[in-house]
Amino acid sequence: MTAVKCLVWDLDDTLWDGVVLEGDRPVPRPEAVAALKALDERGILHAVASRGDHEVALAHLAEHGLDRMFCAVEVGWGPKSEAVRRIAQGLNIGLDTIAFTDNDVVERAEVAAALPQVRCYPAEQVGSLASLSEFRTGTVTAESRRRRESYLTERERAEAEQRFDGSAAQFLASLDLELTVVPATEADLDRARELTVRTHQLNTTGITYDLDELRALCASSEHDVLVARLRDRFGDYGTIGLAVVAHVGGDAVLELLLMSCRVMSRGVGSALLGDIVRDAVERGRRPVARFLRTPVNQVMLVTLRFAGFEVVERDGDRMLLARTSPEPLPDPAHVRLVDGRRR
């Protein structure tokens, strides 16, 4: 079962008992607040899909110190399934990683019918959600604990982009993006494992590794395990990328390349790929990449093809691609690359 990445809340008679727009001043239910905090600590995001007035709802959340617990707030009168769909799109996560809680059986049924991938829970179950397997994320990493703040910062970036008087490319250039690529250490392994489990869209093969496997790969002279960290003028994104490269004969084989979906719009995947290609060329090796097609990772195949990788073997959805050009890839103009292997 896919782990839940975001829990979407109804407000009236779910997060609290009462209807704010009718003049009630309800205090959030203690078990709901406990669930908010417990899941937030694990890196599970929270959002709102509720009926009512947007500003009134936000003001009531702020009154109780909960406004910054939610990465997306959809309050209005349209179908809640459409609100949930917009939340998934805004957070750039799959609908199968969304959960929804509401006191109203009709609202839950509407969401379930329109979005069967979304798991729906009655409001009275909120207090026990943290104990369910789909809400258990394994080891809690530093990125997990700061995931909500990362998404809130991303919202600030989006708002800044809307105000920006220029093109999308000019806005990217204004971010002062810095991508640092370094060999993974013991301190990186929990986050590296988490990325293999959580990242599906920007993932070339979908391989997952446990901690022992990652340690063995890091210790192997025939493999490179690389992590990528990103920051810009708004703040630190944390560790957002992972690559595993096997050195086989004269080839540098990219067994896995993935990037957090949070940075899909930043155009840094090509920068990481370019660094891997450059290193292979400098070692006199042919850059090779494995790819396993899934319903959601087509963008990674496009990234490989634009980088000059051509399909040399195909077995159903599995492909082996190779790059024959000896020329390195140019670094994207909007990203400053810091390669920790060449310091």
C-alpha positions as CSV (number, residue, x, y, z in Angstrom):
1,M,0.0,0.0,0.0
2,T,1.3,3.4,-1.0
3,A,2.2,5.6,2.1
4,V,0.1,8.7,2.7
5,K,1.9,11.9,2.0
6,C,-0.9,14.3,2.8
7,L,-4.0,14.2,4.9
8,V,-6.8,16.6,3.7
9,W,-9.1,17.8,6.4
10,D,-12.7,19.0,6.5
11,L,-13.0,21.7,9.1
12,D,-16.5,22.1,10.5
13,D,-17.6,19.2,12.7
14,T,-14.3,17.4,11.8
15,L,-11.3,19.4,13.0
16,W,-13.6,21.1,15.4
17,D,-17.2,20.6,16.6
18,G,-19.3,23.5,15.2
19,V,-19.8,25.7,12.1
20,V,-17.7,28.8,12.2
21,L,-19.7,30.6,9.5
22,E,-22.8,30.2,11.6
23,G,-21.2,32.1,14.5
24,D,-19.8,29.2,16.4
25,R,-16.3,29.7,18.0
26,P,-15.3,26.0,18.3
27,V,-12.0,24.9,19.8
28,P,-10.2,22.3,17.8
29,R,-10.8,18.8,19.0
30,P,-7.8,17.6,21.2
31,E,-7.5,14.3,19.3
32,A,-7.5,16.1,16.0
33,V,-4.7,18.4,17.2
34,A,-2.8,15.4,18.4
35,A,-3.1,13.7,15.0
36,L,-2.0,16.9,13.2
37,K,1.2,17.1,15.3
38,A,2.0,13.4,15.2
39,L,1.7,13.1,11.5
40,D,3.5,16.4,10.9
41,E,6.4,15.0,12.9
42,R,6.6,12.1,10.5
43,G,6.7,14.4,7.5
44,I,3.1,13.9,6.5
45,L,1.6,17.1,5.1
46,H,-1.8,18.5,6.0
47,A,-4.3,20.4,3.8
48,V,-7.9,21.7,4.0
49,A,-10.8,21.0,1.7
50,S,-13.9,22.4,3.5
51,R,-17.1,24.4,2.9
52,G,-17.4,28.0,4.0
53,D,-15.6,31.3,3.6
54,H,-11.9,31.1,2.9
55,E,-10.9,34.1,5.0
56,V,-13.1,33.3,7.9
57,A,-11.8,29.7,8.0
58,L,-8.2,30.9,7.9
59,A,-8.8,33.5,10.6
60,H,-10.2,30.8,12.9
61,L,-7.2,28.5,12.2
62,A,-4.9,31.3,13.0
63,E,-6.8,32.1,16.2
64,H,-5.9,28.7,17.4
65,G,-2.3,28.7,16.1
66,L,-3.0,26.1,13.4
67,D,-2.8,28.2,10.2
68,R,0.8,27.2,9.4
69,M,0.1,23.5,10.0
70,F,-1.6,23.4,6.5
71,C,0.3,23.5,3.3
72,A,-2.8,24.1,1.2
73,V,-6.2,25.5,2.1
74,E,-9.2,25.1,-0.2
75,V,-12.4,26.5,1.4
76,G,-15.4,27.2,-0.8
77,W,-18.6,25.7,-2.1
78,G,-17.6,23.5,-5.0
79,P,-17.2,19.7,-5.0
80,K,-14.6,18.6,-2.4
81,S,-13.1,16.1,-4.9
82,E,-12.1,19.1,-7.1
83,A,-10.5,20.8,-4.1
84,V,-8.6,17.6,-3.3
85,R,-7.5,17.3,-6.9
86,R,-6.2,20.9,-6.8
87,I,-4.3,20.2,-3.6
88,A,-2.6,17.2,-5.1
89,Q,-1.7,19.2,-8.2
90,G,-0.4,22.2,-6.1
91,L,1.7,19.9,-3.9
92,N,2.8,17.9,-6.9
93,I,2.0,14.6,-5.3
94,G,-0.1,11.6,-6.6
95,L,-3.7,11.2,-5.7
96,D,-2.9,7.7,-4.4
97,T,-0.8,9.4,-1.7
98,I,-3.7,11.5,-0.5
99,A,-6.0,10.7,2.4
100,F,-9.2,12.6,3.2
101,T,-11.2,12.9,6.5
102,D,-14.7,14.4,6.8
103,N,-17.6,13.9,9.2
104,D,-20.1,13.8,6.4
105,V,-20.7,10.4,4.7
106,V,-22.0,12.1,1.6
107,E,-18.9,14.2,1.2
108,R,-16.7,11.2,1.7
109,A,-18.7,9.3,-0.9
110,E,-18.4,12.1,-3.4
111,V,-14.6,12.2,-3.0
112,A,-14.3,8.4,-3.1
113,A,-16.5,8.2,-6.3
114,A,-14.6,10.9,-8.2
115,L,-11.1,10.0,-6.9
116,P,-11.0,6.3,-6.1
117,Q,-7.3,6.6,-5.4
118,V,-7.9,8.8,-2.4
119,R,-8.4,7.0,0.9
120,C,-11.3,8.4,3.0
121,Y,-11.8,8.3,6.7
122,P,-14.7,9.4,9.0
123,A,-14.0,12.2,11.4
124,E,-14.4,9.9,14.4
125,Q,-11.4,7.9,13.2
126,V,-9.0,10.9,13.3
127,G,-7.6,10.0,16.7
128,S,-6.4,6.6,15.5
129,L,-5.1,7.5,12.1
130,A,-1.5,7.8,13.3
131,S,-1.6,4.1,14.3
132,L,-2.5,2.9,10.8
133,S,0.2,1.3,8.6
134,E,-0.4,3.7,5.7
135,F,0.4,6.7,8.0
136,R,3.6,5.1,9.2
137,T,6.7,6.4,7.3
138,G,9.5,4.5,8.9
139,T,12.5,6.3,10.1
140,V,11.9,10.0,10.7
141,T,14.6,12.1,9.1
142,A,15.6,15.7,9.4
143,E,13.8,16.4,6.0
144,S,10.7,14.7,7.4
145,R,10.6,17.1,10.4
146,R,11.0,20.1,8.2
147,R,8.8,18.9,5.2
148,R,5.9,21.2,6.1
149,E,8.2,24.3,6.4
150,S,9.7,23.3,3.0
151,Y,6.3,23.3,1.4
152,L,5.3,26.6,3.0
153,T,8.5,28.1,1.8
154,E,7.7,26.7,-1.6
155,R,4.4,28.5,-1.4
156,E,6.2,31.7,-0.7
157,R,8.3,31.1,-3.8
158,A,5.2,30.5,-5.9
159,E,3.7,33.8,-4.6
160,A,6.9,35.6,-5.4
161,E,6.8,34.2,-8.9
162,Q,3.3,35.4,-9.4
163,R,4.4,38.9,-8.5
164,F,7.6,38.7,-10.6
165,D,7.6,41.0,-13.6
166,G,9.5,38.8,-16.1
167,S,9.6,35.4,-17.8
168,A,9.7,32.0,-16.0
169,A,13.3,31.6,-17.1
170,Q,14.2,35.0,-15.6
171,F,12.5,34.0,-12.3
172,L,14.5,30.8,-12.1
173,A,17.6,32.8,-12.7
174,S,16.6,35.2,-9.9
175,L,16.4,32.3,-7.4
176,D,20.2,31.9,-7.1
177,L,19.9,28.1,-7.1
178,E,22.9,26.1,-5.8
179,L,23.1,22.4,-6.3
180,T,25.7,20.5,-4.2
181,V,26.6,16.9,-5.2
182,V,28.5,14.9,-2.7
183,P,29.2,11.2,-1.9
184,A,26.7,9.9,0.6
185,T,27.8,9.3,4.1
186,E,26.3,7.5,7.0
187,A,24.4,10.6,8.0
188,D,22.7,10.7,4.6
189,L,21.5,7.1,4.5
190,D,18.1,7.5,6.2
191,R,17.2,10.3,3.8
192,A,18.5,8.3,0.8
193,R,16.3,5.4,1.7
194,E,13.4,7.7,2.3
195,L,13.8,9.2,-1.2
196,T,13.8,5.7,-2.9
197,V,10.5,4.9,-1.1
198,R,8.7,8.3,-1.6
199,T,9.8,9.4,-5.0
200,H,8.0,8.0,-8.1
201,Q,7.6,10.6,-10.8
202,L,11.2,11.7,-11.0
203,N,12.7,8.3,-10.7
204,T,14.4,6.3,-13.5
205,T,14.1,2.7,-12.2
206,G,12.0,2.7,-8.9
207,I,14.7,0.6,-7.1
208,T,14.5,0.8,-3.4
209,Y,17.3,0.1,-1.0
210,D,17.4,-0.6,2.7
211,L,20.0,0.9,5.0
212,D,22.3,-2.1,4.8
213,E,22.2,-2.2,1.0
214,L,23.1,1.5,0.9
215,R,26.0,1.1,3.3
216,A,27.3,-1.8,1.2
217,L,27.1,0.4,-2.0
218,C,28.8,3.3,-0.3
219,A,31.6,1.0,0.8
220,S,32.0,-0.6,-2.6
221,S,34.9,0.6,-4.8
222,E,32.7,-0.3,-7.8
223,H,29.8,2.0,-6.9
224,D,29.2,5.7,-6.3
225,V,26.3,6.7,-4.2
226,L,25.7,10.5,-4.6
227,V,23.3,12.8,-2.8
228,A,22.2,16.2,-4.1
229,R,21.3,19.2,-1.9
230,L,19.6,22.3,-3.1
231,R,19.2,25.8,-1.8
232,D,18.2,29.2,-3.1
233,R,17.6,32.7,-1.8
234,F,14.5,31.7,0.0
235,G,16.2,28.9,1.9
236,D,17.4,25.3,2.0
237,Y,15.5,22.5,0.2
238,G,17.6,19.9,2.0
239,T,18.6,16.6,0.3
240,I,16.5,16.3,-2.9
241,G,18.4,13.9,-5.1
242,L,20.0,10.5,-5.2
243,A,22.1,8.7,-7.8
244,V,23.7,5.2,-7.7
245,V,26.3,4.6,-10.3
246,A,28.0,1.2,-10.9
247,H,31.3,1.0,-12.7
248,V,31.2,-2.1,-14.9
249,G,34.1,-2.6,-17.3
250,G,34.3,0.6,-19.4
251,D,30.8,1.7,-18.5
252,A,29.5,4.0,-15.7
253,V,26.0,2.6,-15.3
254,L,23.4,4.8,-13.7
255,E,21.4,2.3,-11.8
256,L,19.1,4.9,-10.2
257,L,18.6,8.6,-10.6
258,L,15.8,10.4,-8.7
259,M,14.8,13.8,-7.6
260,S,12.2,14.9,-5.1
261,C,9.0,16.0,-6.8
262,R,9.2,19.2,-4.8
263,V,11.9,20.5,-7.2
264,M,10.3,19.4,-10.5
265,S,9.9,23.0,-11.7
266,R,13.5,24.0,-10.8
267,G,15.2,22.2,-13.7
268,V,18.0,20.7,-11.5
269,G,17.6,17.1,-12.7
270,S,19.6,17.9,-15.8
271,A,22.3,19.5,-13.6
272,L,22.7,16.3,-11.6
273,L,22.7,14.2,-14.6
274,G,25.3,16.4,-16.3
275,D,27.6,16.1,-13.3
276,I,27.3,12.3,-13.5
277,V,28.0,12.3,-17.2
278,R,31.0,14.7,-16.8
279,D,32.5,12.4,-14.1
280,A,32.1,9.3,-16.3
281,V,33.7,11.1,-19.3
282,E,36.6,12.2,-17.2
283,R,37.2,8.7,-16.0
284,G,37.2,7.4,-19.6
285,R,33.9,5.5,-19.2
286,R,30.8,5.4,-21.3
287,P,27.7,6.9,-19.5
288,V,25.0,4.3,-19.4
289,A,21.6,4.5,-17.7
290,R,19.0,1.9,-16.8
291,F,15.3,2.9,-17.1
292,L,12.1,1.2,-16.1
293,R,9.0,2.8,-17.5
294,T,6.1,3.3,-15.0
295,P,2.8,5.2,-15.4
296,V,4.3,8.4,-13.9
297,N,8.0,8.6,-14.7
298,Q,8.0,9.5,-18.4
299,V,9.7,12.9,-17.7
300,M,12.8,11.1,-16.6
301,L,13.1,9.3,-19.9
302,V,12.7,12.7,-21.6
303,T,15.5,14.0,-19.4
304,L,17.8,11.2,-20.4
305,R,17.0,11.6,-24.1
306,F,17.6,15.3,-24.1
307,A,21.0,14.6,-22.4
308,G,22.0,12.5,-25.4
309,F,21.2,9.0,-24.1
310,E,20.0,6.6,-26.8
311,V,18.1,3.3,-26.3
312,V,20.5,0.4,-27.0
313,E,18.5,-2.4,-25.4
314,R,14.8,-2.8,-24.7
315,D,12.9,-5.6,-22.9
316,G,9.3,-4.5,-22.5
317,D,9.3,-1.5,-20.1
318,R,12.9,-2.0,-19.3
319,M,15.5,-0.1,-21.3
320,L,19.3,0.4,-21.3
321,L,20.4,3.7,-22.7
322,A,23.9,4.9,-23.6
323,R,25.5,8.2,-24.4
324,T,28.2,8.0,-27.1
325,S,29.2,11.7,-27.3
326,P,32.4,12.5,-25.5
327,E,31.2,16.0,-24.9
328,P,30.0,16.8,-21.4
329,L,26.6,18.3,-20.8
330,P,26.5,22.1,-20.3
331,D,25.4,23.2,-16.9
332,P,22.0,24.9,-16.8
333,A,22.5,28.6,-16.7
334,H,20.2,29.1,-13.8
335,V,21.9,26.6,-11.5
336,R,25.3,26.8,-9.8
337,L,26.7,23.3,-9.4
338,V,29.0,22.5,-6.5
339,D,30.6,19.1,-6.9
340,G,31.9,17.9,-3.6
341,R,34.0,15.3,-5.3
342,R,36.2,17.9,-7.0
343,R,36.9,20.3,-4.1
